[in-house]
């Protein structure tokens, strides 16, 4: 069985990057090699062009979180790569979902179809905040995913399930924050330099509260559309549908009866742009319908066991909640559930299926001690 390796880092941004790159060198090299071919397929760019385009994001990143460039440089040093290689994979969304890339792809479809949830008990009711998702992506990612466990000098410690070499994806931190995410695509996704998607994800995991995370998303021009479902163990939760641009292009959604669900298209009635997500990921509304149907009973709030069963569902196979490669499609357009992640933010437990949850058993990862770093904000609660 494929089991994603754990990478444990600590210290400054540069030191953490070097440790990350060194421990995951083989997987980082595999990521770079795979995306050479993927970018050529989607955008028609050779690697020199990719690196040149990726370099345009250095200035926005430096203005947003300059330490992230130090970390990228450290990853490259640890893995024996050029920093431009690592930067390029950290902007893979901007390359693949830019308008130029979509036009080059013709009628091809993107395989980035994720299904996410959060469950929040009402105030005073007890119980934990739950959050999780199936992460569907290119099948090669099963050979590159790592579980990155970071102790930071300058912010909350965090755990994220992520492609090797990238700064963050799904995860939770020592302040009680949890994050899951979905790709979105709009007509405004032109690849204009801004804050890249995966660095925005990392910025959220560096936050203490949900409102801090919202402020981070509002603090600059974002390059790509995306959905960010953010929750805290104290019961705070918000779903942020983000179009490219500034704070005015954020659309907030909140749970219904304690449950928030999201797939890969805009749900906010306030969004006035052109959403092309369903054109790119036509299974998105079907997955959302299916997971909603699974929660329609009168049994109270769903549990992680509820989602264990739902996320293994195969309705609309092979492009269901549990996604499998479609042999009718070009290999670069095939998707699969690379990982399924369930998190109990109250107990700091993560349950990780290293592959399709229909076959890969969830393994329990206890982060009660690792994520017990004191939070200055939490300690100040009266």
N, C-alpha and C positions, 0 to 999 in steps of 0.2 A: 504494500500500500504506500502511495506517495504521502509523506508527512513533511509539511513545510518546516524548514529549519528555523531555529530561534537565533536571533542576533541581539546581543546585549551590549549596549553602549552607555557611556557616561562622560561627564566633563563638559568642556566648552564645545561650541558648534564645530570647530575645526577638528578637535579630538574625536568627537562622536562620529563625524564623517569618516575620518581615517579608520576608526574601529569598524564601522559599518562596511566600508569598502573592502577592508582586509578580510573580515569574517565571511562576507557574501561575495567574494571576488568572482567565483565561477558563475554565480547567478546574475551578477551585474553584467559580466561579459555576455552571457546568454541574452539578456535584455537588449543590449546594444546591437548584437548581431541580428536578433529577430526583428527589431524595429528598422534596421537598414532595409530589410526586404518589405516590411509592412509600409513604411513611408514611400518607398518606390512604387508600391502597388496603389496606394490611396492618392498620393500627391504627385507622382511622377518625378520625384526628386531623388538625386543621388545624395550620398552622405555629406559631401562637401556643401551642397546646397542646404541640406537640413541643418547642418551646424551653423551656417551663415544666417539662416532664418531664425534659429534658436537664439543666436547672439543678440537679436533685437530685443529680447526679453530681459537682458541683464539690467538695463537702466530701470525699468519698472520694478523689478525685484529689489534692486538696491534702494529704491525710494520707499518700498513697502516693508521689507524685512532684510536688511543687508546681511545679517548672520546666516540666512539661508544660502547665500552665495558661498560663504565660508564652508558651510556643511557640504555643499555640492563639490567644492574644490577638495575637501577632505575625502569624500567618497571616491573621487577620481584618483587621488594619490594612493589611497588604500588598495584600490582595485587595479592600479597600474594602467589607468586610462587618462586621456586628456579631459580636462574639465568640460570642454565643449561637447564631448560624448554624453556625459552625465546630464548636463543641462538639456541636451536634445531629448532624452527620454523623459525628463520631467515636464517637457512641453508637448508630449505626444498627443494630448487632446487638441491642442491648438493647431497642430499639423494636420491631424486626421479629420477634424470636423470644420476646418476653415472652408469657406465657400469655394476657394480654388480647388481644394482637395475633393469636395463633393462633386464639383463639375468634372474633374478628371476621372472620378469614379463612375460616371454615367449612371447606370441603374443599380449599382451595387448598394448593398445595405450594410449598416454598421452593426457589429456584433455586441455592442456595449449595452446590454439590457439587464438592468438590475431591478430588484423588487425589495422595497424597504418598509419597515414598520417601527412604530413606537407605541408603547402602552403606558399610560400615566394614571395611577389611582387618584381618586378625588381627595381633596384636602381632608386630613383627619381620618382617612379610611385605613391607613397602614398599607403595607405592601411596597414592592420595589418598582422603580421605573425600569422598563424593559425596552430594548432597542436592538435592531438587527437587520440583516439583509442577506439575500442571495446576490453574489457578485458574478455577473456573466461577462465574459470577455474572451479574447482570442485564446484558443487552446494551448498555445505555447506558454502561456502564463503559468500553467501548472508546474513548469520547470523553473520559474523565476520567483515565485512568491516566497516571502519570508515573513516571520512574525518578529517585528522590530520592537524591542523593549528598551526604552530610553530613560536614563536618569539625567536630568538637566541641571546645570548650575543656575540657569537664569529663568526657569519657568516650571510649570507642572511636569512631573514625570508622565510618560504616556506609553501605551501599547497600540500598535497599528499593524494590520494585516495588509501587506503592500508588495507591489512588484519591486524586486531588488534594484536599488539605485534611486528609486523615487522617495520623496520625503514623507509622504503620508497617504493613507486611504481611510478605510474604516477603522475605528478604534475608540479608546476611552482613556481618560487621564486621571491623575491623582486628585484633581479638584472635584471629581464626580461628574464630569462632562462625558457624554457619549455622542458619537457621530457616525451616521451612515449617509449614503449619497447615491445619486442617480445622474447619468448623463442626460442632458437636454440639448437640442439643436434648434437654433433660430436662423432666420435669414440674415441676422446681424452678426453671425459667427463668420467673420471675414479673416480671422487670423491677425487682426490689428494688435500690436504689442500692448500688453497690460499685465495685470496680475494673473499668472497662469492658474488653471484649475487646481492642480495638485499642490501648489504652494498655498492657495487659499484653504485647502483642506488642512494642511499642516498648521496654518495660522489659527484655525479653530481649535485644534488640539492643544495649542499653547495658551488657551483662554481659561479663565477661572469660572465664568458664569455664562449663561445663555445670552444675556444682553451684551457681554463682552464679545462673544462670537459674532453677534449681529453687527456690533460696531466694527469688528475686523473686516467683515464683508463690505461694509459701507465706506471703508477708509481709502479706497482708491478705485481706479478704473479696472474692472475685471475683463479679461480677454474673451472668456468663453461662457456660454450658458451652462448651467448645472443646477441640480437640486441638492440642497443641504438640509438633512433632517437632524436636528440638534436637540439633545435632551440632557437633563441634569438629574442626579439622584434626588434632589429636593422636590422634584415634580414639575419643574419648568420645562417647557418644550415649545419649539417652533419649527415649522417647515418653511424653508426659504427657497422659492423658485427664483433663480437669478438669470436674467438675460445679460448679454455683454453690456458693459457700461458702468455708470456710477451708482450711487445709492438710490436714485430714482428708478432703477431697473430691478429692484428687489420686490418680490410679491410674497406676502406672508400668509401661511395657512396654519390652522390649529386643529387639534384633535376633535373628533366627534364622538361623544360618549366615551372619552378616554383613550381613543385609538386613532392613530394617524397612519395612513398607508400611502405609498407613492411608488410609481413605476417611472416610465421614461417619456412623459409628455406633461405639458403645463395643465394644471387644474384650476388655477386662480382665474376668476372672472375678470379681474382687473388687468390681466396681461393683454396689451393691445398690439403686440408685435405679430410677426408671422412665425408661428410654431411649425417647424418642419420635422419635429421629432418622430411623429407617427409615419411620415414618409420614409425616414431613415430606419425606424424600429417599429414596424407595423404590428408586432406582437404585444406592444406595451399596453394598450387598452384591454386586451384579453387577459393578460396577467393580473392587471388591477381588478378586473371583474371577478376573476377566479379567487383571488385572495379575499376580496370582500365577501363573496358567497360563502367562503369557509368560516367567516366570523358572524354569520347572520343568526346564529342560535341565541336562545335566551339565557345562556349559562353564565352571565357576568363577564368580567374582563378576561380576555384570553391570556394564557400562560405561555411560557417558552415551549412547553410540550405541544401546545396548539400549533405554534409556528414550525416546530420540527416536522410535524405531519404535513402542513400546508406547503412548506418550501420544497418538499419532495414530490409535489403534484406534477403529473405529466399531461394534463389537459392541453390541447393544441400542440402535442408532441410533433417535432422535437423542440419547438420554441415555447415551452411552457414555463411555469415557475421554476421548475428544475430543467435547465436548458441543456440540450445535447447537440453535438455538431450535426448539421443538416447536409447529408451527402449529395444533395442536389445542387449545392452551392459551391462556388470557388473556395478552396481552402482558406484564403485570406478573408473571406466573408463569413466563415463559419464561427459560431459562438458556442460557448459551453459555460456551465456554472463552474467557475474556477474554485470558489470557496463559498461556504455558508457560515455566517458569523452571527451568533446570538449573544447578547450581553445583558446581565443583571447589574445595573449601576448601583443598586443598594448594597449588594454583597461583593461587588467587584469581581464577578465571575464572568469568564468568557467561555463560550462553547463553540468550537471550531470544527467544521467538516472540511477536510483537506481534499475538496473535489465535490462531485455531485452528491447532495445529501441523500439521494435514493440508495446510494451504495457505500459512501464514506461515512463511518460512524462519527458522531460528534465527540470530540475529546474535551474534557473539562480542564480549563486553565484557570487556576486560582491566583488572582492578582490582589487578594486582600492585603497581603503584606507589601508587595511591590508598589502598589498605588496608595500607600498609607501616608505619603508625604504630607505634612501639615499644610493647609491652605490658609494664608493670611485672611482671606475673605471669610471662609467658613468659621475660623476661630473667633471672628468678631461678631458672629450672630448673637443677639441678646437672648 
